[in-house]
């Protein structure tokens, strides 16, 4: 059975395109999702070789190819092939991992806020806690998505600076910005999920009826549960939730920003 070749490293043009982000006029987070940072094609070498073409024609119904696992940021950080300090490849991969999480969170948030049950059934319900939270989540999600990426001062001194050092500083700043947006999106998602459960519990309790005295105790319990869940969604909880998930996936986290750095970055962007 053919063995998988080692993943190709990012070429200099690919890395240079990342560096050019800080030269754009206020790119938004949508620009970050278009970064030319791709998972290396682990099969291209074999597919294009004469040997692979010959093997592909041979009948082998009982042989199943082994699954190919794409390299993670940790794999690239430990790779013997390196640029600069050996971590620019890992930094670029880390950007992609974080932005993939961010896109997934945006999809889930959109699913919560666009479903029909997210809208209050009548005017009297408009200012109830759960519906207020869902409207807040919709507004906050759009704000995070539309926010401009402002790299600011990369901390590089004037002079003849190696390209790899500029890439390093640019990637570190993108990791900070992307991590902060992911943090904000995850907090929005957790709050939106709690509010959606509140809506569903109310629906189950009322069964199409108008709220009345017979529902008072049940509605009060549901409201208290929502307030309790929201109080537990602290910045520290959101940060640890994401950190634990990254560790389970085996990602390289050496340069991920700590909570205080992300909160400071949020304040700077306002």
C-alpha positions in Angstrom: 0.0 0.0 0.0 1.3 3.5 -0.9 2.4 5.6 2.1 1.3 9.2 2.3 4.0 11.8 1.4 4.9 14.4 3.9 2.8 17.6 3.6 4.1 20.4 1.5 5.2 23.6 3.3 3.6 26.9 2.4 5.4 28.6 -0.5 6.9 32.1 -0.2 4.1 33.6 -2.4 1.5 32.1 -0.1 3.1 33.5 3.0 3.6 36.8 1.3 -0.1 37.1 0.6 -0.8 36.7 4.3 1.7 39.5 5.0 -0.2 41.8 2.6 -3.2 41.8 4.8 -1.8 44.6 6.9 -1.4 46.7 3.8 -5.1 46.6 2.9 -7.5 49.4 3.8 -9.4 48.0 6.8 -10.1 44.5 5.7 -13.0 42.8 7.4 -13.2 39.4 9.0 -14.6 38.2 5.6 -11.1 38.8 4.2 -9.6 36.6 6.8 -11.8 33.7 5.7 -10.3 34.1 2.2 -6.7 33.7 3.3 -4.8 31.4 0.9 -3.9 29.0 3.7 -4.9 25.6 2.6 -4.4 22.1 3.9 -1.6 20.6 1.8 -2.7 18.1 -0.8 -1.3 15.0 0.6 -2.2 12.9 -2.4 -1.2 15.1 -5.3 2.3 13.5 -5.6 0.9 10.0 -6.0 -2.0 10.9 -8.3 0.3 12.6 -10.8 3.0 9.9 -10.8 3.1 7.1 -13.5 3.2 4.5 -10.8 0.0 5.8 -9.3 -1.7 5.7 -12.7 -0.6 2.1 -13.3 -1.8 1.0 -9.8 -5.1 2.7 -10.3 -5.8 0.5 -13.3 -5.1 -2.7 -11.5 -8.2 -4.3 -10.0 -7.9 -4.5 -6.2 -11.4 -4.8 -4.8 -10.3 -6.1 -1.5 -7.8 -3.3 -0.7 -9.1 -0.2 1.0 -7.0 2.9 1.2 -6.0 4.1 4.6 -7.6 7.4 5.6 -5.3 10.4 5.3 -5.3 12.7 8.2 -4.5 16.3 7.4 -1.7 17.9 9.5 -2.6 20.1 12.3 -0.8 23.2 13.6 1.0 21.1 16.1 2.3 18.8 13.4 3.7 21.7 11.5 5.2 23.2 14.7 7.1 20.0 15.2 8.1 19.6 11.5 11.8 19.4 10.7 11.1 21.6 7.7 10.7 25.2 8.8 10.7 28.8 7.8 12.3 31.5 10.0 12.0 30.2 13.6 10.3 27.1 12.3 6.8 28.2 13.3 5.4 30.3 10.5 3.9 27.1 8.9 2.2 26.3 12.2 1.0 29.9 12.7 -0.6 29.8 9.2 -2.3 26.5 10.0 -3.5 27.8 13.3 -5.1 30.8 11.6 -7.1 28.4 9.4 -8.1 26.2 12.4 -9.4 29.2 14.3 -11.3 30.6 11.3 -12.9 27.3 10.6 -14.2 27.3 14.1 -15.4 30.8 13.7 -17.3 30.0 10.5 -18.9 27.0 12.1 -20.0 29.1 15.1 -21.5 31.7 12.7 -23.5 29.0 11.0 -24.9 27.7 14.3 -25.7 31.2 15.5 -27.5 32.0 12.3 -29.5 28.8 12.7 -30.6 29.9 16.2 -31.7 33.4 15.3 -33.4 32.8 12.0 -35.7 30.0 13.1 -39.4 30.9 13.4 -39.6 30.3 17.1 -36.9 33.0 17.7 -39.6 35.6 17.0 -42.1 36.4 19.8 -45.6 35.2 19.1 -47.2 38.5 20.1 -46.4 42.0 21.1 -46.8 41.2 24.8 -43.9 38.7 24.5 -41.5 41.0 22.7 -39.7 42.1 25.8 -39.5 38.8 27.6 -36.0 37.8 28.5 -35.4 35.0 26.0 -36.5 37.0 23.0 -34.4 40.0 24.1 -31.4 37.7 24.3 -32.0 36.3 20.9 -32.2 39.8 19.4 -29.0 40.7 21.2 -27.3 37.7 19.8 -28.3 38.6 16.2 -27.0 42.1 16.5 -23.7 41.1 18.2 -23.1 38.3 15.7 -23.4 40.8 12.8 -21.1 43.2 14.6 -18.4 40.6 15.0 -18.7 39.5 11.4 -18.6 43.0 10.0 -15.8 44.3 12.2 -12.7 45.6 10.4 -9.4 44.0 10.9 -6.9 46.6 12.0 -3.5 45.1 12.6 -2.1 48.2 14.2 1.5 48.5 15.0 3.2 45.1 14.6 6.1 46.2 16.8 8.7 45.9 14.1 11.6 48.4 14.1 12.3 50.3 10.9 15.1 48.9 8.7 15.9 45.9 6.7 13.6 43.3 8.3 13.6 39.8 6.9 10.4 38.8 5.1 9.9 35.8 7.4 10.0 38.1 10.5 7.3 40.3 8.9 5.3 37.2 8.2 5.7 36.1 11.8 4.5 39.4 13.2 1.5 39.5 10.8 0.5 35.9 11.5 0.7 36.5 15.3 -1.6 39.6 15.0 -4.0 37.6 12.8 -4.1 34.8 15.4 -4.9 37.4 18.1 -7.8 38.9 16.0 -9.2 35.6 14.8 -9.0 34.1 18.3 -10.9 37.1 19.7 -13.6 36.9 17.1 -14.0 33.2 17.8 -14.2 33.9 21.5 -16.9 36.5 20.9 -18.8 34.2 18.6 -18.7 31.3 21.0 -20.1 33.4 23.8 -22.9 34.6 21.5 -23.7 31.0 20.6 -23.9 29.8 24.2 -26.2 32.7 25.1 -28.3 32.0 22.0 -28.6 28.3 22.8 -29.8 29.1 26.4 -32.4 31.5 25.0 -33.6 28.9 22.5 -34.0 26.4 25.2 -36.1 29.0 27.1 -38.4 29.4 24.1 -38.8 25.6 23.7 -39.6 25.1 27.3 -42.2 27.9 27.2 -43.7 26.3 24.1 -44.0 22.9 25.8 -45.6 24.4 28.9 -48.1 26.6 27.2 -49.1 24.2 24.4 -50.6 27.0 22.3 -52.4 28.6 25.2 -52.1 32.2 26.4 -50.0 32.5 29.6 -52.3 32.3 32.7 -52.3 31.7 36.4 -52.0 28.0 35.9 -48.7 28.5 34.1 -47.3 31.0 36.5 -45.1 28.7 38.5 -43.8 26.9 35.4 -43.0 30.1 33.6 -41.2 31.4 36.7 -39.1 28.3 36.8 -38.2 28.6 33.1 -37.2 32.2 33.6 -35.0 31.4 36.5 -33.3 28.6 34.6 -32.5 31.1 31.8 -31.0 33.6 34.1 -29.0 30.9 35.8 -27.6 29.6 32.5 -26.7 33.2 31.3 -24.9 33.9 34.6 -22.7 30.9 34.1 -21.6 32.0 30.6 -18.8 34.2 31.9 -15.7 35.2 29.9 -13.6 32.7 31.8 -16.0 29.9 31.1 -16.1 30.7 27.4 -12.3 30.9 27.2 -11.8 27.6 29.1 -14.4 25.9 26.9 -12.5 26.8 23.8 -9.1 26.0 25.2 -10.2 22.5 26.3 -11.7 21.8 22.9 -8.4 22.9 21.2 -6.4 20.7 23.5 -8.6 17.7 22.8 -8.0 18.2 19.1 -4.2 18.3 19.6 -3.7 21.8 18.2 -0.6 24.0 18.7 -1.6 26.6 21.2 1.7 28.2 22.2 0.9 31.5 20.7 -2.9 31.6 21.3 -3.7 34.8 23.3 -4.8 34.5 26.9 -8.2 35.9 28.0 -6.9 39.2 29.2 -5.2 39.9 25.9 -8.4 39.2 23.9 -10.4 41.4 26.2 -7.9 44.1 25.7 -8.0 43.7 21.9 -11.8 44.0 22.1 -11.5 47.3 23.9 -9.0 48.6 21.4 -11.3 47.8 18.4 -14.2 49.9 19.8 
